Amino acid sequence: MQEEILLRTDDVSATILDLATDEEVPWHYHSEITDHIICLVGTIEVSQRSPEEVWELQPGQRCKVANGNIHRVKNVCGAPAKYLIVQGVGKYDRIMGDA
């Protein structure tokens, strides 16, 4: 996974992430921030637990994952994919796990 940080303050960040074929950001959650995910290239799948929801995003499509929701992002297009993630407002953390 390759990332390009566009903006980072104490409570907001914007990052472009490149995912190789079949690569994923593993299950995790954030205690304060909300993720706003916008697909730029390829097709990505954003899966969330409790409430269970799956978004399959193509370029220009977006979704939102609220703080506390366990989620992952996966490249599902068979080619490299890219997405923009805007995170805030609050202190950044990434708590790993799928439980």
Rosetta constraint file for C-alpha pairs under 8 A:
AtomPair CA 1 CA 17 HARMONIC 6.87 0.50
AtomPair CA 1 CA 18 HARMONIC 5.69 0.50
AtomPair CA 1 CA 19 HARMONIC 5.21 0.50
AtomPair CA 1 CA 20 HARMONIC 6.79 0.50
AtomPair CA 1 CA 23 HARMONIC 7.49 0.50
AtomPair CA 2 CA 17 HARMONIC 5.74 0.50
AtomPair CA 2 CA 18 HARMONIC 5.09 0.50
AtomPair CA 2 CA 19 HARMONIC 6.97 0.50
AtomPair CA 3 CA 15 HARMONIC 6.60 0.50
AtomPair CA 3 CA 16 HARMONIC 5.57 0.50
AtomPair CA 3 CA 17 HARMONIC 4.41 0.50
AtomPair CA 3 CA 18 HARMONIC 6.24 0.50
AtomPair CA 4 CA 15 HARMONIC 5.57 0.50
AtomPair CA 4 CA 16 HARMONIC 5.10 0.50
AtomPair CA 4 CA 17 HARMONIC 6.50 0.50
AtomPair CA 5 CA 13 HARMONIC 7.73 0.50
AtomPair CA 5 CA 14 HARMONIC 6.26 0.50
AtomPair CA 5 CA 15 HARMONIC 4.42 0.50
AtomPair CA 5 CA 16 HARMONIC 6.49 0.50
AtomPair CA 6 CA 13 HARMONIC 7.52 0.50
AtomPair CA 6 CA 14 HARMONIC 5.36 0.50
AtomPair CA 6 CA 15 HARMONIC 5.39 0.50
AtomPair CA 6 CA 16 HARMONIC 7.32 0.50
AtomPair CA 7 CA 12 HARMONIC 7.61 0.50
AtomPair CA 7 CA 13 HARMONIC 5.14 0.50
AtomPair CA 7 CA 14 HARMONIC 5.01 0.50
AtomPair CA 7 CA 15 HARMONIC 6.98 0.50
AtomPair CA 8 CA 12 HARMONIC 5.93 0.50
AtomPair CA 8 CA 13 HARMONIC 4.27 0.50
AtomPair CA 8 CA 14 HARMONIC 6.58 0.50
AtomPair CA 9 CA 13 HARMONIC 6.23 0.50
AtomPair CA 10 CA 90 HARMONIC 7.40 0.50
AtomPair CA 10 CA 91 HARMONIC 6.50 0.50
AtomPair CA 11 CA 88 HARMONIC 5.73 0.50
AtomPair CA 11 CA 89 HARMONIC 5.11 0.50
AtomPair CA 11 CA 90 HARMONIC 4.32 0.50
AtomPair CA 11 CA 91 HARMONIC 5.21 0.50
AtomPair CA 11 CA 92 HARMONIC 6.98 0.50
AtomPair CA 12 CA 86 HARMONIC 7.38 0.50
AtomPair CA 12 CA 87 HARMONIC 5.58 0.50
AtomPair CA 12 CA 88 HARMONIC 4.49 0.50
AtomPair CA 12 CA 89 HARMONIC 5.52 0.50
AtomPair CA 12 CA 90 HARMONIC 6.80 0.50
AtomPair CA 12 CA 91 HARMONIC 7.98 0.50
AtomPair CA 13 CA 86 HARMONIC 5.70 0.50
AtomPair CA 13 CA 87 HARMONIC 5.20 0.50
AtomPair CA 13 CA 88 HARMONIC 6.65 0.50
AtomPair CA 14 CA 84 HARMONIC 7.03 0.50
AtomPair CA 14 CA 85 HARMONIC 5.67 0.50
AtomPair CA 14 CA 86 HARMONIC 4.36 0.50
AtomPair CA 14 CA 87 HARMONIC 6.38 0.50
AtomPair CA 15 CA 84 HARMONIC 5.72 0.50
AtomPair CA 15 CA 85 HARMONIC 5.38 0.50
AtomPair CA 15 CA 86 HARMONIC 6.58 0.50
AtomPair CA 16 CA 82 HARMONIC 6.95 0.50
AtomPair CA 16 CA 83 HARMONIC 5.64 0.50
AtomPair CA 16 CA 84 HARMONIC 4.43 0.50
AtomPair CA 16 CA 85 HARMONIC 6.34 0.50
AtomPair CA 17 CA 82 HARMONIC 5.60 0.50
AtomPair CA 17 CA 83 HARMONIC 5.47 0.50
AtomPair CA 17 CA 84 HARMONIC 6.38 0.50
AtomPair CA 17 CA 85 HARMONIC 7.64 0.50
AtomPair CA 18 CA 80 HARMONIC 7.13 0.50
AtomPair CA 18 CA 81 HARMONIC 5.83 0.50
AtomPair CA 18 CA 82 HARMONIC 4.44 0.50
AtomPair CA 18 CA 83 HARMONIC 6.75 0.50
AtomPair CA 19 CA 23 HARMONIC 5.54 0.50
AtomPair CA 19 CA 24 HARMONIC 6.85 0.50
AtomPair CA 19 CA 74 HARMONIC 7.83 0.50
AtomPair CA 19 CA 75 HARMONIC 6.21 0.50
AtomPair CA 19 CA 80 HARMONIC 5.83 0.50
AtomPair CA 19 CA 81 HARMONIC 5.22 0.50
AtomPair CA 19 CA 82 HARMONIC 6.09 0.50
AtomPair CA 20 CA 75 HARMONIC 7.14 0.50
AtomPair CA 20 CA 79 HARMONIC 6.87 0.50
AtomPair CA 20 CA 80 HARMONIC 4.64 0.50
AtomPair CA 20 CA 81 HARMONIC 6.52 0.50
AtomPair CA 21 CA 75 HARMONIC 6.16 0.50
AtomPair CA 21 CA 76 HARMONIC 7.32 0.50
AtomPair CA 21 CA 77 HARMONIC 7.15 0.50
AtomPair CA 21 CA 78 HARMONIC 5.25 0.50
AtomPair CA 21 CA 79 HARMONIC 4.93 0.50
AtomPair CA 21 CA 80 HARMONIC 5.18 0.50
AtomPair CA 21 CA 81 HARMONIC 7.38 0.50
AtomPair CA 22 CA 74 HARMONIC 6.84 0.50
AtomPair CA 22 CA 75 HARMONIC 5.22 0.50
AtomPair CA 22 CA 76 HARMONIC 6.05 0.50
AtomPair CA 22 CA 77 HARMONIC 7.80 0.50
AtomPair CA 22 CA 78 HARMONIC 6.73 0.50
AtomPair CA 23 CA 74 HARMONIC 6.06 0.50
AtomPair CA 23 CA 75 HARMONIC 5.66 0.50
AtomPair CA 24 CA 72 HARMONIC 7.13 0.50
AtomPair CA 24 CA 73 HARMONIC 5.52 0.50
AtomPair CA 24 CA 74 HARMONIC 4.08 0.50
AtomPair CA 24 CA 75 HARMONIC 6.10 0.50
AtomPair CA 25 CA 72 HARMONIC 5.55 0.50
AtomPair CA 25 CA 73 HARMONIC 5.15 0.50
AtomPair CA 25 CA 74 HARMONIC 6.35 0.50
AtomPair CA 26 CA 71 HARMONIC 7.82 0.50
AtomPair CA 26 CA 72 HARMONIC 5.26 0.50
AtomPair CA 26 CA 73 HARMONIC 7.09 0.50
AtomPair CA 26 CA 96 HARMONIC 7.50 0.50
AtomPair CA 26 CA 97 HARMONIC 7.80 0.50
AtomPair CA 27 CA 70 HARMONIC 6.28 0.50
AtomPair CA 27 CA 71 HARMONIC 5.15 0.50
AtomPair CA 27 CA 72 HARMONIC 4.59 0.50
AtomPair CA 27 CA 96 HARMONIC 6.24 0.50
AtomPair CA 27 CA 97 HARMONIC 5.50 0.50
AtomPair CA 27 CA 98 HARMONIC 5.18 0.50
AtomPair CA 28 CA 70 HARMONIC 5.23 0.50
AtomPair CA 28 CA 71 HARMONIC 5.57 0.50
AtomPair CA 28 CA 72 HARMONIC 6.51 0.50
AtomPair CA 28 CA 94 HARMONIC 6.29 0.50
AtomPair CA 28 CA 95 HARMONIC 5.34 0.50
AtomPair CA 28 CA 96 HARMONIC 4.31 0.50
AtomPair CA 28 CA 97 HARMONIC 5.28 0.50
AtomPair CA 28 CA 98 HARMONIC 6.47 0.50
AtomPair CA 29 CA 67 HARMONIC 6.88 0.50
AtomPair CA 29 CA 68 HARMONIC 5.65 0.50
AtomPair CA 29 CA 69 HARMONIC 5.68 0.50
AtomPair CA 29 CA 70 HARMONIC 4.62 0.50
AtomPair CA 29 CA 71 HARMONIC 6.24 0.50
AtomPair CA 29 CA 94 HARMONIC 5.83 0.50
AtomPair CA 29 CA 95 HARMONIC 5.34 0.50
AtomPair CA 29 CA 96 HARMONIC 6.74 0.50
AtomPair CA 29 CA 97 HARMONIC 7.94 0.50
AtomPair CA 30 CA 34 HARMONIC 7.49 0.50
AtomPair CA 30 CA 67 HARMONIC 5.28 0.50
AtomPair CA 30 CA 68 HARMONIC 5.56 0.50
AtomPair CA 30 CA 69 HARMONIC 7.39 0.50
AtomPair CA 30 CA 70 HARMONIC 7.97 0.50
AtomPair CA 30 CA 92 HARMONIC 7.17 0.50
AtomPair CA 30 CA 93 HARMONIC 5.58 0.50
AtomPair CA 30 CA 94 HARMONIC 5.27 0.50
AtomPair CA 30 CA 95 HARMONIC 6.15 0.50
AtomPair CA 31 CA 67 HARMONIC 5.55 0.50
AtomPair CA 31 CA 68 HARMONIC 5.30 0.50
AtomPair CA 31 CA 93 HARMONIC 6.85 0.50
AtomPair CA 31 CA 94 HARMONIC 7.94 0.50
AtomPair CA 31 CA 95 HARMONIC 7.89 0.50
AtomPair CA 32 CA 67 HARMONIC 5.40 0.50
AtomPair CA 32 CA 68 HARMONIC 7.32 0.50
AtomPair CA 32 CA 88 HARMONIC 7.72 0.50
AtomPair CA 32 CA 89 HARMONIC 7.31 0.50
AtomPair CA 32 CA 90 HARMONIC 5.43 0.50
AtomPair CA 32 CA 91 HARMONIC 6.23 0.50
AtomPair CA 32 CA 92 HARMONIC 7.11 0.50
AtomPair CA 32 CA 93 HARMONIC 7.83 0.50
AtomPair CA 33 CA 66 HARMONIC 7.14 0.50
AtomPair CA 33 CA 67 HARMONIC 5.17 0.50
AtomPair CA 33 CA 87 HARMONIC 5.98 0.50
AtomPair CA 33 CA 88 HARMONIC 4.57 0.50
AtomPair CA 33 CA 89 HARMONIC 5.40 0.50
AtomPair CA 33 CA 90 HARMONIC 5.29 0.50
AtomPair CA 33 CA 91 HARMONIC 6.76 0.50
AtomPair CA 33 CA 92 HARMONIC 6.46 0.50
AtomPair CA 34 CA 64 HARMONIC 7.07 0.50
AtomPair CA 34 CA 65 HARMONIC 5.76 0.50
AtomPair CA 34 CA 66 HARMONIC 4.50 0.50
AtomPair CA 34 CA 67 HARMONIC 4.89 0.50
AtomPair CA 34 CA 87 HARMONIC 5.60 0.50
AtomPair CA 34 CA 88 HARMONIC 5.47 0.50
AtomPair CA 34 CA 89 HARMONIC 6.97 0.50
AtomPair CA 35 CA 64 HARMONIC 5.66 0.50
AtomPair CA 35 CA 65 HARMONIC 5.10 0.50
AtomPair CA 35 CA 66 HARMONIC 6.44 0.50
AtomPair CA 35 CA 67 HARMONIC 7.58 0.50
AtomPair CA 35 CA 85 HARMONIC 6.47 0.50
AtomPair CA 35 CA 86 HARMONIC 5.97 0.50
AtomPair CA 35 CA 87 HARMONIC 4.77 0.50
AtomPair CA 35 CA 88 HARMONIC 7.00 0.50
AtomPair CA 36 CA 62 HARMONIC 7.17 0.50
AtomPair CA 36 CA 63 HARMONIC 6.01 0.50
AtomPair CA 36 CA 64 HARMONIC 4.61 0.50
AtomPair CA 36 CA 65 HARMONIC 6.62 0.50
AtomPair CA 36 CA 85 HARMONIC 5.56 0.50
AtomPair CA 36 CA 86 HARMONIC 5.06 0.50
AtomPair CA 36 CA 87 HARMONIC 6.25 0.50
AtomPair CA 37 CA 62 HARMONIC 5.41 0.50
AtomPair CA 37 CA 63 HARMONIC 5.45 0.50
AtomPair CA 37 CA 64 HARMONIC 6.24 0.50
AtomPair CA 37 CA 83 HARMONIC 6.84 0.50
AtomPair CA 37 CA 84 HARMONIC 5.87 0.50
AtomPair CA 37 CA 85 HARMONIC 4.60 0.50
AtomPair CA 37 CA 86 HARMONIC 6.60 0.50
AtomPair CA 38 CA 57 HARMONIC 7.76 0.50
AtomPair CA 38 CA 59 HARMONIC 7.56 0.50
AtomPair CA 38 CA 60 HARMONIC 6.44 0.50
AtomPair CA 38 CA 61 HARMONIC 5.83 0.50
AtomPair CA 38 CA 62 HARMONIC 4.27 0.50
AtomPair CA 38 CA 63 HARMONIC 6.79 0.50
AtomPair CA 38 CA 83 HARMONIC 5.55 0.50
AtomPair CA 38 CA 84 HARMONIC 5.11 0.50
AtomPair CA 38 CA 85 HARMONIC 6.36 0.50
AtomPair CA 39 CA 43 HARMONIC 7.15 0.50
AtomPair CA 39 CA 44 HARMONIC 6.88 0.50
AtomPair CA 39 CA 57 HARMONIC 5.95 0.50
AtomPair CA 39 CA 58 HARMONIC 5.70 0.50
AtomPair CA 39 CA 59 HARMONIC 4.77 0.50
AtomPair CA 39 CA 60 HARMONIC 5.76 0.50
AtomPair CA 39 CA 61 HARMONIC 5.81 0.50
AtomPair CA 39 CA 62 HARMONIC 6.29 0.50
AtomPair CA 39 CA 82 HARMONIC 6.39 0.50
AtomPair CA 39 CA 83 HARMONIC 4.33 0.50
AtomPair CA 39 CA 84 HARMONIC 6.39 0.50
AtomPair CA 40 CA 58 HARMONIC 7.34 0.50
AtomPair CA 40 CA 59 HARMONIC 4.59 0.50
AtomPair CA 40 CA 60 HARMONIC 6.17 0.50
AtomPair CA 40 CA 81 HARMONIC 7.52 0.50
AtomPair CA 40 CA 82 HARMONIC 5.32 0.50
AtomPair CA 40 CA 83 HARMONIC 4.85 0.50
AtomPair CA 40 CA 84 HARMONIC 6.80 0.50
AtomPair CA 41 CA 58 HARMONIC 7.15 0.50
AtomPair CA 41 CA 59 HARMONIC 5.42 0.50
AtomPair CA 41 CA 80 HARMONIC 7.71 0.50
AtomPair CA 41 CA 81 HARMONIC 5.00 0.50
AtomPair CA 41 CA 82 HARMONIC 4.85 0.50
AtomPair CA 41 CA 83 HARMONIC 6.76 0.50
AtomPair CA 42 CA 58 HARMONIC 6.19 0.50
AtomPair CA 42 CA 59 HARMONIC 6.60 0.50
AtomPair CA 42 CA 75 HARMONIC 7.77 0.50
AtomPair CA 42 CA 77 HARMONIC 5.91 0.50
AtomPair CA 42 CA 79 HARMONIC 6.94 0.50
AtomPair CA 42 CA 80 HARMONIC 6.61 0.50
AtomPair CA 42 CA 81 HARMONIC 4.51 0.50
AtomPair CA 42 CA 82 HARMONIC 6.70 0.50
AtomPair CA 43 CA 56 HARMONIC 6.84 0.50
AtomPair CA 43 CA 57 HARMONIC 5.60 0.50
AtomPair CA 43 CA 58 HARMONIC 4.75 0.50
AtomPair CA 43 CA 59 HARMONIC 7.18 0.50
AtomPair CA 43 CA 75 HARMONIC 6.25 0.50
AtomPair CA 43 CA 76 HARMONIC 5.80 0.50
AtomPair CA 43 CA 77 HARMONIC 5.07 0.50
AtomPair CA 43 CA 81 HARMONIC 6.39 0.50
AtomPair CA 44 CA 56 HARMONIC 5.83 0.50
AtomPair CA 44 CA 57 HARMONIC 5.33 0.50
AtomPair CA 44 CA 58 HARMONIC 6.77 0.50
AtomPair CA 44 CA 73 HARMONIC 6.71 0.50
AtomPair CA 44 CA 74 HARMONIC 5.48 0.50
AtomPair CA 44 CA 75 HARMONIC 4.56 0.50
AtomPair CA 44 CA 76 HARMONIC 5.51 0.50
AtomPair CA 44 CA 77 HARMONIC 7.06 0.50
AtomPair CA 44 CA 81 HARMONIC 6.99 0.50
AtomPair CA 45 CA 54 HARMONIC 6.88 0.50
AtomPair CA 45 CA 55 HARMONIC 5.65 0.50
AtomPair CA 45 CA 56 HARMONIC 4.48 0.50
AtomPair CA 45 CA 57 HARMONIC 6.18 0.50
AtomPair CA 45 CA 73 HARMONIC 5.68 0.50
AtomPair CA 45 CA 74 HARMONIC 5.10 0.50
AtomPair CA 45 CA 75 HARMONIC 6.37 0.50
AtomPair CA 45 CA 76 HARMONIC 6.43 0.50
AtomPair CA 46 CA 54 HARMONIC 5.70 0.50
AtomPair CA 46 CA 55 HARMONIC 5.16 0.50
AtomPair CA 46 CA 56 HARMONIC 6.47 0.50
AtomPair CA 46 CA 57 HARMONIC 7.71 0.50
AtomPair CA 46 CA 71 HARMONIC 7.01 0.50
AtomPair CA 46 CA 72 HARMONIC 5.78 0.50
AtomPair CA 46 CA 73 HARMONIC 4.57 0.50
AtomPair CA 46 CA 74 HARMONIC 6.49 0.50
AtomPair CA 47 CA 52 HARMONIC 7.53 0.50
AtomPair CA 47 CA 53 HARMONIC 5.93 0.50
AtomPair CA 47 CA 54 HARMONIC 4.43 0.50
AtomPair CA 47 CA 55 HARMONIC 6.49 0.50
AtomPair CA 47 CA 71 HARMONIC 5.41 0.50
AtomPair CA 47 CA 72 HARMONIC 5.49 0.50
AtomPair CA 47 CA 73 HARMONIC 6.60 0.50
AtomPair CA 48 CA 52 HARMONIC 5.34 0.50
AtomPair CA 48 CA 53 HARMONIC 5.16 0.50
AtomPair CA 48 CA 54 HARMONIC 6.25 0.50
AtomPair CA 48 CA 65 HARMONIC 7.59 0.50
AtomPair CA 48 CA 69 HARMONIC 6.59 0.50
AtomPair CA 48 CA 70 HARMONIC 5.71 0.50
AtomPair CA 48 CA 71 HARMONIC 4.25 0.50
AtomPair CA 48 CA 72 HARMONIC 6.79 0.50
AtomPair CA 49 CA 53 HARMONIC 6.59 0.50
AtomPair CA 49 CA 69 HARMONIC 6.43 0.50
AtomPair CA 49 CA 70 HARMONIC 5.47 0.50
AtomPair CA 49 CA 71 HARMONIC 6.32 0.50
AtomPair CA 50 CA 69 HARMONIC 6.70 0.50
AtomPair CA 50 CA 70 HARMONIC 7.48 0.50
AtomPair CA 51 CA 69 HARMONIC 7.88 0.50
AtomPair CA 55 CA 63 HARMONIC 7.22 0.50
AtomPair CA 57 CA 61 HARMONIC 5.41 0.50
AtomPair CA 57 CA 62 HARMONIC 6.47 0.50
AtomPair CA 65 CA 69 HARMONIC 6.67 0.50
AtomPair CA 65 CA 71 HARMONIC 7.68 0.50
AtomPair CA 70 CA 97 HARMONIC 7.96 0.50
AtomPair CA 70 CA 98 HARMONIC 6.71 0.50
AtomPair CA 70 CA 99 HARMONIC 7.93 0.50
AtomPair CA 75 CA 80 HARMONIC 7.46 0.50
AtomPair CA 75 CA 81 HARMONIC 6.13 0.50
AtomPair CA 77 CA 81 HARMONIC 7.43 0.50
AtomPair CA 87 CA 92 HARMONIC 7.95 0.50
AtomPair CA 88 CA 92 HARMONIC 7.67 0.50
